[in-house]
Amino acid sequence: MAESKAAWDQVGEDFRTLGRQVKQHYDQRPRPGTEVQEGGGQAAPAGDRRRVDEALDKLRDSLDQAFSALGDAVRDPEVGAQTKKAATSLSDALTATFSEASERFRKK
């Protein structure tokens, strides 16, 4: 049981690291509806829109940003390496869990 717990702890850590890397790519992208200032900062939102149109635009833009950040992250070699590591730890955890479950069934 200790082996599978350690394996699942590793899965959690690897996916947390992967999540931080994807979030970092997301945070680095300029936000839609804002003007980028020379220092890379963002100005206040440009103009007012009607509420419903604004909400739909923000939703569309947020989804676009999220998928763009994911696309950027996928092309980042460090993220690719972390994705492989997370997938490997998931596979290891599943293997350990099924091995322990199989061993328990054999004992009964």
TAHU-V821405 format. One record per backbone hydrogen bond with DSSP energy under -1.0 kcal/mol. CO is the residue of the C=O (numbers start at 1). NH is the residue of the N-H. If there is no record, write none. Layout:
co: (CO:CO)
nh: (NH:NH)
//
This chain:
co: (1:2:3:4:5:6:7:8:9:10:11:12:13:14:15:16:17:18:19:20:21:22:23:24:26:31:33:35:37:41:50:51:52:53:54:55:56:57:58:59:60:61:62:63:64:65:66:67:68:69:70:71:76:77:78:79:80:81:82:83:84:85:86:87:88:89:90:91:92:93:94:95:96:97:98:99:100:101:102:103)
nh: (5:6:7:8:9:10:11:12:13:14:15:16:17:18:19:20:21:22:23:24:25:26:27:28:29:34:46:43:40:37:54:55:56:57:58:59:60:61:62:63:64:65:66:67:68:69:70:71:72:73:74:75:80:81:82:83:84:85:86:87:88:89:90:91:92:93:94:95:96:97:98:99:100:101:102:103:104:105:106:107)
//
